[in-house]
């Protein structure tokens, strides 16, 4: 937990008992938790062996509480909550089962059977401290927080006519849920999390399969392990007010009428090898850069996106999911299938080499039936389960996560064919 605090803590005027006044609040909000860092100033100049810190919610994990003075840790002898009778504050009740839904918001108020909890914490130190006008940094972990990102995108221009330019309007909103008993005002917030869809377990194949893990090659049929998702930090602009037991919305990014490019995408999973002799439609996408030139240039968290046609946002095209997009990356908006651009995958040959390898040659074909030059991104995934390496390719490529990625510019009313050869290593028993 100490590592968590050091990783996520970063740099409301409220009155704190004992003379310490909250000057600034910094929150790192994750899914189900938050790390709070407060800057408190002793404006009264009181000294002593004990101090009282107000507004420490009952949902805070006091085992993570740290107090620093002049950036150095202050050793505490003990700490405890002041009894409700000793305070003039309205007592709080800790929430243990707070459920949030998009339509109904937070459900489940604190139970009346739960004893009230004071938000005042009394800290005692081994020896008297000369607090003077000392500045304290207080950090702790608190539960019952959550967040999500939502996007609205309006695509301007003619969607079907390839000759017409297109532009994009984008609005990004963060919804932050404060399920604890304290209201945080004028807080500097950053979000922490991973792409929820990217970290989901792959779907299991139908049927039952019993494997002996000691048997050679059994690992080829084992369910793949879920990769540990990569978490990112997303600082939000300005300050945020987070009412207790409520949610807040913050507009954190937006652009209007930014030029975008059309891109056609050929995903290997949509084109089974040696099937569909006449080809299948490719997917059409709108792409624009997440950079300062386009009015963005910041890390965008993964979230749901609603894509509209036209600036009035009255025609909903579809609901989609925007993955984590780093600054400088590409924002892609799926516009569905394109019947006038088709593709197919074929196996040309499979041979055995003298040194015990197998080599396979595959062909990727694309036909541009539209009236304009287009760009196609081919995200090829070889249809084999064994170790492979590209031996030769008719076009330049790059590899990404066991994929071979090609870019092809195809003139109007023409075809493009990409041929590549793989060397496959067979397992040794």
GIRA-V483235 format. One record per residue. N is the residue number from 1. RES is the residue in one small letter. OMEGA is omega in radians with two decimals (none if undefined). Layout:
n=N res=RES omega=OMEGA
n=N res=RES omega=OMEGA
//
This chain:
n=1 res=x omega=3.09
n=2 res=x omega=3.09
n=3 res=x omega=3.12
n=4 res=x omega=-3.13
n=5 res=x omega=-3.11
n=6 res=x omega=-3.12
n=7 res=x omega=-2.97
n=8 res=x omega=-3.13
n=9 res=x omega=3.00
n=10 res=x omega=-3.08
n=11 res=x omega=none
n=12 res=x omega=-3.00
n=13 res=x omega=-3.12
n=14 res=x omega=-3.13
n=15 res=x omega=3.14
n=16 res=x omega=3.12
n=17 res=x omega=-3.12
n=18 res=x omega=3.04
n=19 res=x omega=-3.12
n=20 res=x omega=-3.06
n=21 res=x omega=3.12
n=22 res=x omega=-3.11
n=23 res=x omega=-3.13
n=24 res=x omega=3.10
n=25 res=x omega=3.08
n=26 res=x omega=-3.11
n=27 res=x omega=2.91
n=28 res=x omega=-2.99
n=29 res=x omega=3.05
n=30 res=x omega=3.14
n=31 res=x omega=-3.13
n=32 res=x omega=-3.06
n=33 res=x omega=3.00
n=34 res=x omega=3.00
n=35 res=x omega=-3.06
n=36 res=x omega=3.00
n=37 res=x omega=-3.10
n=38 res=x omega=3.00
n=39 res=x omega=-3.12
n=40 res=x omega=-3.08
n=41 res=x omega=3.09
n=42 res=x omega=-3.09
n=43 res=x omega=-3.11
n=44 res=x omega=-3.13
n=45 res=x omega=-3.13
n=46 res=x omega=3.05
n=47 res=x omega=3.06
n=48 res=x omega=-3.10
n=49 res=x omega=3.14
n=50 res=x omega=2.99
n=51 res=x omega=3.08
n=52 res=x omega=-3.13
n=53 res=x omega=3.13
n=54 res=x omega=3.03
n=55 res=x omega=2.95
n=56 res=x omega=-2.97
n=57 res=x omega=3.13
n=58 res=x omega=3.10
n=59 res=x omega=3.14
n=60 res=x omega=3.05
n=61 res=x omega=-3.04
n=62 res=x omega=3.08
n=63 res=x omega=3.12
n=64 res=x omega=-3.07
n=65 res=x omega=3.03
n=66 res=x omega=3.11
n=67 res=x omega=3.12
n=68 res=x omega=3.07
n=69 res=x omega=-3.07
n=70 res=x omega=3.10
n=71 res=x omega=3.10
n=72 res=x omega=3.12
n=73 res=x omega=3.07
n=74 res=x omega=-3.12
n=75 res=x omega=3.12
n=76 res=x omega=3.07
n=77 res=x omega=3.08
n=78 res=x omega=3.04
n=79 res=x omega=-3.13
n=80 res=x omega=3.10
n=81 res=x omega=3.08
n=82 res=x omega=-3.14
n=83 res=x omega=-3.11
n=84 res=x omega=-3.10
n=85 res=x omega=-3.10
n=86 res=x omega=-3.07
n=87 res=x omega=3.06
n=88 res=x omega=-3.10
n=89 res=x omega=3.01
n=90 res=x omega=-3.08
n=91 res=x omega=3.12
n=92 res=x omega=3.07
n=93 res=x omega=-3.09
n=94 res=x omega=3.09
n=95 res=x omega=3.12
n=96 res=x omega=-3.11
n=97 res=x omega=-3.13
n=98 res=x omega=-3.07
n=99 res=x omega=-3.14
n=100 res=x omega=3.03
n=101 res=x omega=-3.08
n=102 res=x omega=-3.06
n=103 res=x omega=-3.02
n=104 res=x omega=-3.13
n=105 res=x omega=-3.12
n=106 res=x omega=3.09
n=107 res=x omega=3.11
n=108 res=x omega=3.11
n=109 res=x omega=3.13
n=110 res=x omega=-3.13
n=111 res=x omega=3.12
n=112 res=x omega=3.12
n=113 res=x omega=3.11
n=114 res=x omega=-3.12
n=115 res=x omega=3.12
n=116 res=x omega=-3.10
n=117 res=x omega=3.09
n=118 res=x omega=3.07
n=119 res=x omega=3.13
n=120 res=x omega=-3.12
n=121 res=x omega=3.11
n=122 res=x omega=-3.13
n=123 res=x omega=3.13
n=124 res=x omega=-3.09
n=125 res=x omega=-3.08
n=126 res=x omega=-3.13
n=127 res=x omega=-3.13
n=128 res=x omega=-3.13
n=129 res=x omega=3.04
n=130 res=x omega=-3.04
n=131 res=x omega=-3.11
n=132 res=x omega=3.05
n=133 res=x omega=-3.07
n=134 res=x omega=3.06
n=135 res=x omega=3.12
n=136 res=x omega=2.98
n=137 res=x omega=-3.07
n=138 res=x omega=-3.14
n=139 res=x omega=3.06
n=140 res=x omega=3.11
n=141 res=x omega=-3.12
n=142 res=x omega=-3.13
n=143 res=x omega=3.09
n=144 res=x omega=2.97
n=145 res=x omega=3.05
n=146 res=x omega=3.13
n=147 res=x omega=2.99
n=148 res=x omega=3.09
n=149 res=x omega=3.12
n=150 res=x omega=-3.11
n=151 res=x omega=2.95
n=152 res=x omega=-3.10
n=153 res=x omega=3.05
n=154 res=x omega=3.13
n=155 res=x omega=3.13
n=156 res=x omega=3.14
n=157 res=x omega=-3.11
n=158 res=x omega=-3.08
n=159 res=x omega=-3.04
n=160 res=x omega=-3.07
n=161 res=x omega=-3.08
n=162 res=x omega=-3.08
n=163 res=x omega=-3.10
n=164 res=x omega=3.08
n=165 res=x omega=3.10
n=166 res=x omega=3.05
n=167 res=x omega=-2.99
n=168 res=x omega=2.89
n=169 res=x omega=3.14
n=170 res=x omega=3.05
n=171 res=x omega=-3.13
n=172 res=x omega=-3.10
n=173 res=x omega=3.02
n=174 res=x omega=3.06
n=175 res=x omega=-3.09
n=176 res=x omega=-3.07
n=177 res=x omega=3.10
n=178 res=x omega=-3.12
n=179 res=x omega=3.14
n=180 res=x omega=-2.98
n=181 res=x omega=-3.11
n=182 res=x omega=3.01
n=183 res=x omega=3.08
n=184 res=x omega=-3.12
n=185 res=x omega=3.11
n=186 res=x omega=-3.12
n=187 res=x omega=2.99
n=188 res=x omega=-2.95
n=189 res=x omega=2.88
n=190 res=x omega=-3.13
n=191 res=x omega=3.12
n=192 res=x omega=3.12
n=193 res=x omega=3.13
n=194 res=x omega=3.10
n=195 res=x omega=-3.06
n=196 res=x omega=-3.12
n=197 res=x omega=-3.11
n=198 res=x omega=-3.08
n=199 res=x omega=3.14
n=200 res=x omega=3.12
n=201 res=x omega=3.10
n=202 res=x omega=-3.12
n=203 res=x omega=3.13
n=204 res=x omega=3.08
n=205 res=x omega=3.13
n=206 res=x omega=3.10
n=207 res=x omega=-3.11
n=208 res=x omega=-3.14
n=209 res=x omega=3.13
n=210 res=x omega=-3.07
n=211 res=x omega=2.95
n=212 res=x omega=-3.03
n=213 res=x omega=3.12
n=214 res=x omega=-3.11
n=215 res=x omega=3.11
n=216 res=x omega=3.11
n=217 res=x omega=3.12
n=218 res=x omega=-3.14
n=219 res=x omega=3.12
n=220 res=x omega=-3.10
n=221 res=x omega=3.11
n=222 res=x omega=3.08
n=223 res=x omega=-3.11
n=224 res=x omega=3.12
n=225 res=x omega=3.12
n=226 res=x omega=3.12
n=227 res=x omega=3.10
n=228 res=x omega=-3.09
n=229 res=x omega=3.11
n=230 res=x omega=3.14
n=231 res=x omega=-3.12
n=232 res=x omega=3.08
n=233 res=x omega=-3.10
n=234 res=x omega=3.09
n=235 res=x omega=3.11
n=236 res=x omega=-3.12
n=237 res=x omega=3.04
n=238 res=x omega=3.13
n=239 res=x omega=-3.04
n=240 res=x omega=2.97
n=241 res=x omega=-3.11
n=242 res=x omega=-3.14
n=243 res=x omega=3.11
n=244 res=x omega=3.10
n=245 res=x omega=-3.11
n=246 res=x omega=3.11
n=247 res=x omega=-3.12
n=248 res=x omega=3.09
n=249 res=x omega=-3.13
n=250 res=x omega=3.02
n=251 res=x omega=-3.05
n=252 res=x omega=3.09
n=253 res=x omega=3.10
n=254 res=x omega=3.07
n=255 res=x omega=3.13
n=256 res=x omega=3.06
n=257 res=x omega=3.08
n=258 res=x omega=-3.11
n=259 res=x omega=-3.14
n=260 res=x omega=-3.14
n=261 res=x omega=3.04
n=262 res=x omega=3.11
n=263 res=x omega=3.07
n=264 res=x omega=-3.02
n=265 res=x omega=3.09
n=266 res=x omega=3.12
n=267 res=x omega=-3.07
n=268 res=x omega=-3.09
n=269 res=x omega=-3.12
n=270 res=x omega=-3.05
n=271 res=x omega=3.11
n=272 res=x omega=-3.11
n=273 res=x omega=3.08
n=274 res=x omega=3.06
n=275 res=x omega=3.06
n=276 res=x omega=-3.07
n=277 res=x omega=3.12
n=278 res=x omega=3.11
n=279 res=x omega=3.11
n=280 res=x omega=3.13
n=281 res=x omega=3.01
n=282 res=x omega=3.07
n=283 res=x omega=3.11
n=284 res=x omega=-3.13
n=285 res=x omega=3.00
n=286 res=x omega=-3.05
n=287 res=x omega=2.95
n=288 res=x omega=-2.99
n=289 res=x omega=3.01
n=290 res=x omega=-3.12
n=291 res=x omega=-3.09
n=292 res=x omega=3.13
n=293 res=x omega=3.12
n=294 res=x omega=3.07
n=295 res=x omega=-3.13
n=296 res=x omega=3.12
n=297 res=x omega=3.09
n=298 res=x omega=3.10
n=299 res=x omega=3.13
n=300 res=x omega=-3.14
n=301 res=x omega=3.07
n=302 res=x omega=3.14
n=303 res=x omega=3.13
n=304 res=x omega=-3.12
n=305 res=x omega=3.06
n=306 res=x omega=-3.08
n=307 res=x omega=-3.14
n=308 res=x omega=3.02
n=309 res=x omega=3.14
n=310 res=x omega=-3.08
n=311 res=x omega=-3.13
n=312 res=x omega=3.11
n=313 res=x omega=3.09
n=314 res=x omega=-3.13
n=315 res=x omega=3.13
n=316 res=x omega=3.12
n=317 res=x omega=3.13
n=318 res=x omega=2.96
n=319 res=x omega=-3.07
n=320 res=x omega=-3.13
n=321 res=x omega=3.10
n=322 res=x omega=3.10
n=323 res=x omega=3.05
n=324 res=x omega=-3.11
n=325 res=x omega=-3.13
n=326 res=x omega=3.05
n=327 res=x omega=-3.08
n=328 res=x omega=3.12
n=329 res=x omega=-3.12
n=330 res=x omega=2.97
n=331 res=x omega=-3.10
n=332 res=x omega=3.10
n=333 res=x omega=-3.11
n=334 res=x omega=3.12
n=335 res=x omega=3.09
n=336 res=x omega=-3.06
n=337 res=x omega=3.13
n=338 res=x omega=-3.10
n=339 res=x omega=-3.08
n=340 res=x omega=3.01
n=341 res=x omega=-3.01
n=342 res=x omega=-3.11
n=343 res=x omega=3.08
n=344 res=x omega=3.11
n=345 res=x omega=-3.11
n=346 res=x omega=2.99
n=347 res=x omega=-3.12
n=348 res=x omega=-3.14
n=349 res=x omega=3.05
n=350 res=x omega=-3.08
n=351 res=x omega=3.04
n=352 res=x omega=3.13
n=353 res=x omega=-3.09
n=354 res=x omega=-3.10
n=355 res=x omega=3.02
n=356 res=x omega=3.11
n=357 res=x omega=2.99
n=358 res=x omega=3.10
n=359 res=x omega=3.14
n=360 res=x omega=3.12
n=361 res=x omega=-3.12
n=362 res=x omega=3.11
n=363 res=x omega=3.08
n=364 res=x omega=-3.11
n=365 res=x omega=3.11
n=366 res=x omega=3.14
n=367 res=x omega=3.12
n=368 res=x omega=-3.13
n=369 res=x omega=-3.13
n=370 res=x omega=-3.11
n=371 res=x omega=-3.10
n=372 res=x omega=3.05
n=373 res=x omega=-3.09
n=374 res=x omega=3.03
n=375 res=x omega=-3.11
n=376 res=x omega=3.00
n=377 res=x omega=3.14
n=378 res=x omega=3.11
n=379 res=x omega=-3.02
n=380 res=x omega=3.05
n=381 res=x omega=-3.06
n=382 res=x omega=-3.06
n=383 res=x omega=-3.13
n=384 res=x omega=-3.11
n=385 res=x omega=-3.06
n=386 res=x omega=3.12
n=387 res=x omega=-3.10
n=388 res=x omega=3.06
n=389 res=x omega=3.13
n=390 res=x omega=3.12
n=391 res=x omega=-3.10
n=392 res=x omega=3.11
n=393 res=x omega=-3.14
n=394 res=x omega=3.10
n=395 res=x omega=3.07
n=396 res=x omega=-3.09
n=397 res=x omega=2.96
n=398 res=x omega=3.14
n=399 res=x omega=3.11
n=400 res=x omega=3.03
n=401 res=x omega=3.11
n=402 res=x omega=3.05
n=403 res=x omega=3.03
n=404 res=x omega=-3.03
n=405 res=x omega=3.08
n=406 res=x omega=2.97
n=407 res=x omega=-3.10
n=408 res=x omega=3.01
n=409 res=x omega=-3.03
n=410 res=x omega=3.10
n=411 res=x omega=3.13
n=412 res=x omega=3.07
n=413 res=x omega=3.13
n=414 res=x omega=-3.11
n=415 res=x omega=3.08
n=416 res=x omega=3.10
n=417 res=x omega=3.12
n=418 res=x omega=3.13
n=419 res=x omega=3.10
n=420 res=x omega=-3.11
n=421 res=x omega=3.12
n=422 res=x omega=2.95
n=423 res=x omega=-3.02
n=424 res=x omega=3.12
n=425 res=x omega=3.11
n=426 res=x omega=3.13
n=427 res=x omega=3.11
n=428 res=x omega=-3.13
n=429 res=x omega=none
//
